[in-house]
Amino acid sequence: MLRYAVIFFVIAIIAAIFGFGGLAAGAASIAQILFFIFLVLAVLSLISGIFRR
């Protein structure tokens, strides 16, 4: 999932360079959402790993 967030972030940067503001904003928001989902899942995995021991 972090991989997809990075891909959408790169798409947003490239779109912003070429002047596609709407596409850049959409890709950046998707990247942000995926990154926060990744963080939540990583924290949950860390917490569940601690309690399993």
mmJSON file of the N, C-alpha and C atoms, coordinates in Angstrom:
{"data_MODEL":{"atom_site":{
"group_PDB":["ATOM","ATOM","ATOM","ATOM","ATOM","ATOM","ATOM","ATOM","ATOM","ATOM","ATOM","ATOM","ATOM","ATOM","ATOM","ATOM","ATOM","ATOM","ATOM","ATOM","ATOM","ATOM","ATOM","ATOM","ATOM","ATOM","ATOM","ATOM","ATOM","ATOM","ATOM","ATOM","ATOM","ATOM","ATOM","ATOM","ATOM","ATOM","ATOM","ATOM","ATOM","ATOM","ATOM","ATOM","ATOM","ATOM","ATOM","ATOM","ATOM","ATOM","ATOM","ATOM","ATOM","ATOM","ATOM","ATOM","ATOM","ATOM","ATOM","ATOM","ATOM","ATOM","ATOM","ATOM","ATOM","ATOM","ATOM","ATOM","ATOM","ATOM","ATOM","ATOM","ATOM","ATOM","ATOM","ATOM","ATOM","ATOM","ATOM","ATOM","ATOM","ATOM","ATOM","ATOM","ATOM","ATOM","ATOM","ATOM","ATOM","ATOM","ATOM","ATOM","ATOM","ATOM","ATOM","ATOM","ATOM","ATOM","ATOM","ATOM","ATOM","ATOM","ATOM","ATOM","ATOM","ATOM","ATOM","ATOM","ATOM","ATOM","ATOM","ATOM","ATOM","ATOM","ATOM","ATOM","ATOM","ATOM","ATOM","ATOM","ATOM","ATOM","ATOM","ATOM","ATOM","ATOM","ATOM","ATOM","ATOM","ATOM","ATOM","ATOM","ATOM","ATOM","ATOM","ATOM","ATOM","ATOM","ATOM","ATOM","ATOM","ATOM","ATOM","ATOM","ATOM","ATOM","ATOM","ATOM","ATOM","ATOM","ATOM","ATOM","ATOM","ATOM","ATOM","ATOM","ATOM","ATOM","ATOM"],
"id":[1,2,3,4,5,6,7,8,9,10,11,12,13,14,15,16,17,18,19,20,21,22,23,24,25,26,27,28,29,30,31,32,33,34,35,36,37,38,39,40,41,42,43,44,45,46,47,48,49,50,51,52,53,54,55,56,57,58,59,60,61,62,63,64,65,66,67,68,69,70,71,72,73,74,75,76,77,78,79,80,81,82,83,84,85,86,87,88,89,90,91,92,93,94,95,96,97,98,99,100,101,102,103,104,105,106,107,108,109,110,111,112,113,114,115,116,117,118,119,120,121,122,123,124,125,126,127,128,129,130,131,132,133,134,135,136,137,138,139,140,141,142,143,144,145,146,147,148,149,150,151,152,153,154,155,156,157,158,159],
"type_symbol":["N","C","C","N","C","C","N","C","C","N","C","C","N","C","C","N","C","C","N","C","C","N","C","C","N","C","C","N","C","C","N","C","C","N","C","C","N","C","C","N","C","C","N","C","C","N","C","C","N","C","C","N","C","C","N","C","C","N","C","C","N","C","C","N","C","C","N","C","C","N","C","C","N","C","C","N","C","C","N","C","C","N","C","C","N","C","C","N","C","C","N","C","C","N","C","C","N","C","C","N","C","C","N","C","C","N","C","C","N","C","C","N","C","C","N","C","C","N","C","C","N","C","C","N","C","C","N","C","C","N","C","C","N","C","C","N","C","C","N","C","C","N","C","C","N","C","C","N","C","C","N","C","C","N","C","C","N","C","C"],
"label_atom_id":["N","CA","C","N","CA","C","N","CA","C","N","CA","C","N","CA","C","N","CA","C","N","CA","C","N","CA","C","N","CA","C","N","CA","C","N","CA","C","N","CA","C","N","CA","C","N","CA","C","N","CA","C","N","CA","C","N","CA","C","N","CA","C","N","CA","C","N","CA","C","N","CA","C","N","CA","C","N","CA","C","N","CA","C","N","CA","C","N","CA","C","N","CA","C","N","CA","C","N","CA","C","N","CA","C","N","CA","C","N","CA","C","N","CA","C","N","CA","C","N","CA","C","N","CA","C","N","CA","C","N","CA","C","N","CA","C","N","CA","C","N","CA","C","N","CA","C","N","CA","C","N","CA","C","N","CA","C","N","CA","C","N","CA","C","N","CA","C","N","CA","C","N","CA","C","N","CA","C","N","CA","C","N","CA","C"],
"label_alt_id":[null,null,null,null,null,null,null,null,null,null,null,null,null,null,null,null,null,null,null,null,null,null,null,null,null,null,null,null,null,null,null,null,null,null,null,null,null,null,null,null,null,null,null,null,null,null,null,null,null,null,null,null,null,null,null,null,null,null,null,null,null,null,null,null,null,null,null,null,null,null,null,null,null,null,null,null,null,null,null,null,null,null,null,null,null,null,null,null,null,null,null,null,null,null,null,null,null,null,null,null,null,null,null,null,null,null,null,null,null,null,null,null,null,null,null,null,null,null,null,null,null,null,null,null,null,null,null,null,null,null,null,null,null,null,null,null,null,null,null,null,null,null,null,null,null,null,null,null,null,null,null,null,null,null,null,null,null,null,null],
"label_comp_id":["MET","MET","MET","LEU","LEU","LEU","ARG","ARG","ARG","TYR","TYR","TYR","ALA","ALA","ALA","VAL","VAL","VAL","ILE","ILE","ILE","PHE","PHE","PHE","PHE","PHE","PHE","VAL","VAL","VAL","ILE","ILE","ILE","ALA","ALA","ALA","ILE","ILE","ILE","ILE","ILE","ILE","ALA","ALA","ALA","ALA","ALA","ALA","ILE","ILE","ILE","PHE","PHE","PHE","GLY","GLY","GLY","PHE","PHE","PHE","GLY","GLY","GLY","GLY","GLY","GLY","LEU","LEU","LEU","ALA","ALA","ALA","ALA","ALA","ALA","GLY","GLY","GLY","ALA","ALA","ALA","ALA","ALA","ALA","SER","SER","SER","ILE","ILE","ILE","ALA","ALA","ALA","GLN","GLN","GLN","ILE","ILE","ILE","LEU","LEU","LEU","PHE","PHE","PHE","PHE","PHE","PHE","ILE","ILE","ILE","PHE","PHE","PHE","LEU","LEU","LEU","VAL","VAL","VAL","LEU","LEU","LEU","ALA","ALA","ALA","VAL","VAL","VAL","LEU","LEU","LEU","SER","SER","SER","LEU","LEU","LEU","ILE","ILE","ILE","SER","SER","SER","GLY","GLY","GLY","ILE","ILE","ILE","PHE","PHE","PHE","ARG","ARG","ARG","ARG","ARG","ARG"],
"label_asym_id":["A","A","A","A","A","A","A","A","A","A","A","A","A","A","A","A","A","A","A","A","A","A","A","A","A","A","A","A","A","A","A","A","A","A","A","A","A","A","A","A","A","A","A","A","A","A","A","A","A","A","A","A","A","A","A","A","A","A","A","A","A","A","A","A","A","A","A","A","A","A","A","A","A","A","A","A","A","A","A","A","A","A","A","A","A","A","A","A","A","A","A","A","A","A","A","A","A","A","A","A","A","A","A","A","A","A","A","A","A","A","A","A","A","A","A","A","A","A","A","A","A","A","A","A","A","A","A","A","A","A","A","A","A","A","A","A","A","A","A","A","A","A","A","A","A","A","A","A","A","A","A","A","A","A","A","A","A","A","A"],
"label_entity_id":["1","1","1","1","1","1","1","1","1","1","1","1","1","1","1","1","1","1","1","1","1","1","1","1","1","1","1","1","1","1","1","1","1","1","1","1","1","1","1","1","1","1","1","1","1","1","1","1","1","1","1","1","1","1","1","1","1","1","1","1","1","1","1","1","1","1","1","1","1","1","1","1","1","1","1","1","1","1","1","1","1","1","1","1","1","1","1","1","1","1","1","1","1","1","1","1","1","1","1","1","1","1","1","1","1","1","1","1","1","1","1","1","1","1","1","1","1","1","1","1","1","1","1","1","1","1","1","1","1","1","1","1","1","1","1","1","1","1","1","1","1","1","1","1","1","1","1","1","1","1","1","1","1","1","1","1","1","1","1"],
"label_seq_id":[1,1,1,2,2,2,3,3,3,4,4,4,5,5,5,6,6,6,7,7,7,8,8,8,9,9,9,10,10,10,11,11,11,12,12,12,13,13,13,14,14,14,15,15,15,16,16,16,17,17,17,18,18,18,19,19,19,20,20,20,21,21,21,22,22,22,23,23,23,24,24,24,25,25,25,26,26,26,27,27,27,28,28,28,29,29,29,30,30,30,31,31,31,32,32,32,33,33,33,34,34,34,35,35,35,36,36,36,37,37,37,38,38,38,39,39,39,40,40,40,41,41,41,42,42,42,43,43,43,44,44,44,45,45,45,46,46,46,47,47,47,48,48,48,49,49,49,50,50,50,51,51,51,52,52,52,53,53,53],
"pdbx_PDB_ins_code":[null,null,null,null,null,null,null,null,null,null,null,null,null,null,null,null,null,null,null,null,null,null,null,null,null,null,null,null,null,null,null,null,null,null,null,null,null,null,null,null,null,null,null,null,null,null,null,null,null,null,null,null,null,null,null,null,null,null,null,null,null,null,null,null,null,null,null,null,null,null,null,null,null,null,null,null,null,null,null,null,null,null,null,null,null,null,null,null,null,null,null,null,null,null,null,null,null,null,null,null,null,null,null,null,null,null,null,null,null,null,null,null,null,null,null,null,null,null,null,null,null,null,null,null,null,null,null,null,null,null,null,null,null,null,null,null,null,null,null,null,null,null,null,null,null,null,null,null,null,null,null,null,null,null,null,null,null,null,null],
"Cartn_x":[0.824,0.0,0.872,1.987,2.898,3.448,3.607,4.082,3.103,1.805,0.801,0.763,0.972,1.004,2.164,3.315,4.473,4.22,3.588,3.287,2.353,1.29,0.374,1.055,1.983,2.717,3.582,4.248,5.073,4.198,3.046,2.117,1.674,1.42,1.009,2.112,3.343,4.459,4.633,4.576,4.719,3.576,2.371,1.217,1.323,1.846,2.002,3.062,4.115,5.164,4.608,3.778,3.221,1.977,1.52,0.433,-0.966,-1.081,-2.4,-2.789,-3.356,-3.642,-4.672,-5.749,-6.796,-6.315,-5.563,-5.025,-4.007,-3.193,-2.192,-2.866,-3.911,-4.613,-5.289,-5.883,-6.524,-5.532,-4.408,-3.392,-2.773,-2.587,-2.008,-2.962,-4.252,-5.199,-5.293,-5.234,-5.238,-3.981,-2.833,-1.582,-1.64,-2.24,-2.348,-3.244,-4.362,-5.281,-4.614,-3.939,-3.268,-2.152,-1.44,-0.369,-0.915,-2.029,-2.607,-3.186,-3.752,-4.216,-3.037,-1.922,-0.719,-0.235,-0.229,0.222,-0.664,-1.966,-2.896,-2.669,-2.54,-2.312,-0.964,0.051,1.365,1.317,0.628,0.513,-0.29,-1.384,-2.173,-1.365,-0.569,0.276,1.328,1.893,2.888,2.268,1.097,0.42,0.023,-0.502,-0.892,0.324,1.454,2.69,3.198,3.018,3.462,2.605,1.281,0.384,0.448,0.927,1.014,2.141,3.137,4.295,3.982],
"Cartn_y":[-1.179,0.0,1.247,1.189,2.323,2.548,1.47,1.558,2.355,2.096,2.835,4.309,4.58,5.963,6.714,6.065,6.696,6.888,5.925,6.045,7.219,7.352,8.477,9.804,9.806,11.013,11.451,10.508,10.82,11.319,10.703,11.169,12.595,12.899,14.248,15.264,14.911,15.828,16.06,14.994,15.128,15.942,15.697,16.453,17.927,18.207,19.598,20.309,19.61,20.205,20.584,19.734,19.995,20.87,21.267,22.226,21.64,20.377,19.765,19.826,20.941,21.172,20.225,19.978,19.091,17.669,17.191,15.834,15.718,16.739,16.717,16.698,17.487,17.523,16.188,15.587,14.283,13.203,13.162,12.147,12.372,13.617,13.901,13.498,13.717,13.322,11.803,11.105,9.641,9.138,9.732,9.333,9.581,10.691,11.014,10.014,9.674,8.703,7.341,6.883,5.583,5.576,6.686,6.757,6.66,7.341,7.275,5.889,5.237,3.861,2.952,3.153,2.374,2.583,3.837,4.106,3.427,3.484,2.844,1.338,0.725,-0.722,-1.105,-0.281,-0.564,-0.493,0.506,0.636,-0.529,-0.898,-2.033,-3.324,-3.506,-4.69,-4.701,-3.547,-3.443,-3.753,-3.211,-3.446,-4.912,-5.506,-6.916,-7.814,-7.436,-8.21,-8.151,-7.024,-6.877,-7.74,-7.757,-8.509,-10.013,-10.448,-11.879,-12.526,-11.78,-12.334,-12.47],
"Cartn_z":[0.0,0.0,0.0,0.699,0.69,-0.712,-1.435,-2.822,-3.678,-3.525,-4.288,-3.881,-2.611,-2.157,-2.798,-2.883,-3.521,-5.014,-5.662,-7.092,-7.338,-6.551,-6.727,-6.392,-5.44,-5.114,-6.291,-6.93,-8.108,-9.251,-9.445,-10.482,-10.187,-8.921,-8.543,-8.824,-8.533,-8.793,-10.287,-11.075,-12.525,-13.109,-12.646,-13.135,-12.757,-11.571,-11.144,-11.987,-12.341,-13.171,-14.543,-15.108,-16.435,-16.402,-15.226,-15.118,-15.042,-14.779,-14.627,-13.143,-12.742,-11.323,-10.753,-11.494,-10.985,-10.829,-11.809,-11.745,-10.617,-10.447,-9.378,-8.01,-7.848,-6.568,-6.277,-7.296,-7.106,-6.748,-7.455,-7.165,-5.792,-5.421,-4.107,-2.985,-3.186,-2.139,-2.023,-3.142,-3.093,-2.391,-2.7,-2.055,-0.555,-0.159,1.264,1.986,1.387,1.998,2.136,1.073,1.12,2.16,2.298,3.28,4.697,4.98,6.311,6.6,5.608,5.797,6.106,5.389,5.649,7.085,7.55,8.911,9.949,9.75,10.689,10.716,9.549,9.498,10.096,9.901,10.478,11.998,12.537,13.996,14.567,13.909,14.387,14.352,13.327,13.232,14.335,14.618,15.677,17.029,17.293,18.572,18.718,17.653,17.748,17.894,17.323,17.489,18.913,19.561,20.953,21.866,21.644,22.515,22.284,21.14,20.883,21.661,22.01,22.736,24.15],
"occupancy":[1.0,1.0,1.0,1.0,1.0,1.0,1.0,1.0,1.0,1.0,1.0,1.0,1.0,1.0,1.0,1.0,1.0,1.0,1.0,1.0,1.0,1.0,1.0,1.0,1.0,1.0,1.0,1.0,1.0,1.0,1.0,1.0,1.0,1.0,1.0,1.0,1.0,1.0,1.0,1.0,1.0,1.0,1.0,1.0,1.0,1.0,1.0,1.0,1.0,1.0,1.0,1.0,1.0,1.0,1.0,1.0,1.0,1.0,1.0,1.0,1.0,1.0,1.0,1.0,1.0,1.0,1.0,1.0,1.0,1.0,1.0,1.0,1.0,1.0,1.0,1.0,1.0,1.0,1.0,1.0,1.0,1.0,1.0,1.0,1.0,1.0,1.0,1.0,1.0,1.0,1.0,1.0,1.0,1.0,1.0,1.0,1.0,1.0,1.0,1.0,1.0,1.0,1.0,1.0,1.0,1.0,1.0,1.0,1.0,1.0,1.0,1.0,1.0,1.0,1.0,1.0,1.0,1.0,1.0,1.0,1.0,1.0,1.0,1.0,1.0,1.0,1.0,1.0,1.0,1.0,1.0,1.0,1.0,1.0,1.0,1.0,1.0,1.0,1.0,1.0,1.0,1.0,1.0,1.0,1.0,1.0,1.0,1.0,1.0,1.0,1.0,1.0,1.0,1.0,1.0,1.0,1.0,1.0,1.0],
"B_iso_or_equiv":[0.0,0.0,0.0,0.0,0.0,0.0,0.0,0.0,0.0,0.0,0.0,0.0,0.0,0.0,0.0,0.0,0.0,0.0,0.0,0.0,0.0,0.0,0.0,0.0,0.0,0.0,0.0,0.0,0.0,0.0,0.0,0.0,0.0,0.0,0.0,0.0,0.0,0.0,0.0,0.0,0.0,0.0,0.0,0.0,0.0,0.0,0.0,0.0,0.0,0.0,0.0,0.0,0.0,0.0,0.0,0.0,0.0,0.0,0.0,0.0,0.0,0.0,0.0,0.0,0.0,0.0,0.0,0.0,0.0,0.0,0.0,0.0,0.0,0.0,0.0,0.0,0.0,0.0,0.0,0.0,0.0,0.0,0.0,0.0,0.0,0.0,0.0,0.0,0.0,0.0,0.0,0.0,0.0,0.0,0.0,0.0,0.0,0.0,0.0,0.0,0.0,0.0,0.0,0.0,0.0,0.0,0.0,0.0,0.0,0.0,0.0,0.0,0.0,0.0,0.0,0.0,0.0,0.0,0.0,0.0,0.0,0.0,0.0,0.0,0.0,0.0,0.0,0.0,0.0,0.0,0.0,0.0,0.0,0.0,0.0,0.0,0.0,0.0,0.0,0.0,0.0,0.0,0.0,0.0,0.0,0.0,0.0,0.0,0.0,0.0,0.0,0.0,0.0,0.0,0.0,0.0,0.0,0.0,0.0],
"pdbx_formal_charge":[null,null,null,null,null,null,null,null,null,null,null,null,null,null,null,null,null,null,null,null,null,null,null,null,null,null,null,null,null,null,null,null,null,null,null,null,null,null,null,null,null,null,null,null,null,null,null,null,null,null,null,null,null,null,null,null,null,null,null,null,null,null,null,null,null,null,null,null,null,null,null,null,null,null,null,null,null,null,null,null,null,null,null,null,null,null,null,null,null,null,null,null,null,null,null,null,null,null,null,null,null,null,null,null,null,null,null,null,null,null,null,null,null,null,null,null,null,null,null,null,null,null,null,null,null,null,null,null,null,null,null,null,null,null,null,null,null,null,null,null,null,null,null,null,null,null,null,null,null,null,null,null,null,null,null,null,null,null,null],
"auth_seq_id":[1,1,1,2,2,2,3,3,3,4,4,4,5,5,5,6,6,6,7,7,7,8,8,8,9,9,9,10,10,10,11,11,11,12,12,12,13,13,13,14,14,14,15,15,15,16,16,16,17,17,17,18,18,18,19,19,19,20,20,20,21,21,21,22,22,22,23,23,23,24,24,24,25,25,25,26,26,26,27,27,27,28,28,28,29,29,29,30,30,30,31,31,31,32,32,32,33,33,33,34,34,34,35,35,35,36,36,36,37,37,37,38,38,38,39,39,39,40,40,40,41,41,41,42,42,42,43,43,43,44,44,44,45,45,45,46,46,46,47,47,47,48,48,48,49,49,49,50,50,50,51,51,51,52,52,52,53,53,53],
"auth_comp_id":["MET","MET","MET","LEU","LEU","LEU","ARG","ARG","ARG","TYR","TYR","TYR","ALA","ALA","ALA","VAL","VAL","VAL","ILE","ILE","ILE","PHE","PHE","PHE","PHE","PHE","PHE","VAL","VAL","VAL","ILE","ILE","ILE","ALA","ALA","ALA","ILE","ILE","ILE","ILE","ILE","ILE","ALA","ALA","ALA","ALA","ALA","ALA","ILE","ILE","ILE","PHE","PHE","PHE","GLY","GLY","GLY","PHE","PHE","PHE","GLY","GLY","GLY","GLY","GLY","GLY","LEU","LEU","LEU","ALA","ALA","ALA","ALA","ALA","ALA","GLY","GLY","GLY","ALA","ALA","ALA","ALA","ALA","ALA","SER","SER","SER","ILE","ILE","ILE","ALA","ALA","ALA","GLN","GLN","GLN","ILE","ILE","ILE","LEU","LEU","LEU","PHE","PHE","PHE","PHE","PHE","PHE","ILE","ILE","ILE","PHE","PHE","PHE","LEU","LEU","LEU","VAL","VAL","VAL","LEU","LEU","LEU","ALA","ALA","ALA","VAL","VAL","VAL","LEU","LEU","LEU","SER","SER","SER","LEU","LEU","LEU","ILE","ILE","ILE","SER","SER","SER","GLY","GLY","GLY","ILE","ILE","ILE","PHE","PHE","PHE","ARG","ARG","ARG","ARG","ARG","ARG"],
"auth_asym_id":["A","A","A","A","A","A","A","A","A","A","A","A","A","A","A","A","A","A","A","A","A","A","A","A","A","A","A","A","A","A","A","A","A","A","A","A","A","A","A","A","A","A","A","A","A","A","A","A","A","A","A","A","A","A","A","A","A","A","A","A","A","A","A","A","A","A","A","A","A","A","A","A","A","A","A","A","A","A","A","A","A","A","A","A","A","A","A","A","A","A","A","A","A","A","A","A","A","A","A","A","A","A","A","A","A","A","A","A","A","A","A","A","A","A","A","A","A","A","A","A","A","A","A","A","A","A","A","A","A","A","A","A","A","A","A","A","A","A","A","A","A","A","A","A","A","A","A","A","A","A","A","A","A","A","A","A","A","A","A"],
"auth_atom_id":["N","CA","C","N","CA","C","N","CA","C","N","CA","C","N","CA","C","N","CA","C","N","CA","C","N","CA","C","N","CA","C","N","CA","C","N","CA","C","N","CA","C","N","CA","C","N","CA","C","N","CA","C","N","CA","C","N","CA","C","N","CA","C","N","CA","C","N","CA","C","N","CA","C","N","CA","C","N","CA","C","N","CA","C","N","CA","C","N","CA","C","N","CA","C","N","CA","C","N","CA","C","N","CA","C","N","CA","C","N","CA","C","N","CA","C","N","CA","C","N","CA","C","N","CA","C","N","CA","C","N","CA","C","N","CA","C","N","CA","C","N","CA","C","N","CA","C","N","CA","C","N","CA","C","N","CA","C","N","CA","C","N","CA","C","N","CA","C","N","CA","C","N","CA","C","N","CA","C","N","CA","C","N","CA","C"],
"pdbx_PDB_model_num":[1,1,1,1,1,1,1,1,1,1,1,1,1,1,1,1,1,1,1,1,1,1,1,1,1,1,1,1,1,1,1,1,1,1,1,1,1,1,1,1,1,1,1,1,1,1,1,1,1,1,1,1,1,1,1,1,1,1,1,1,1,1,1,1,1,1,1,1,1,1,1,1,1,1,1,1,1,1,1,1,1,1,1,1,1,1,1,1,1,1,1,1,1,1,1,1,1,1,1,1,1,1,1,1,1,1,1,1,1,1,1,1,1,1,1,1,1,1,1,1,1,1,1,1,1,1,1,1,1,1,1,1,1,1,1,1,1,1,1,1,1,1,1,1,1,1,1,1,1,1,1,1,1,1,1,1,1,1,1]
}}}
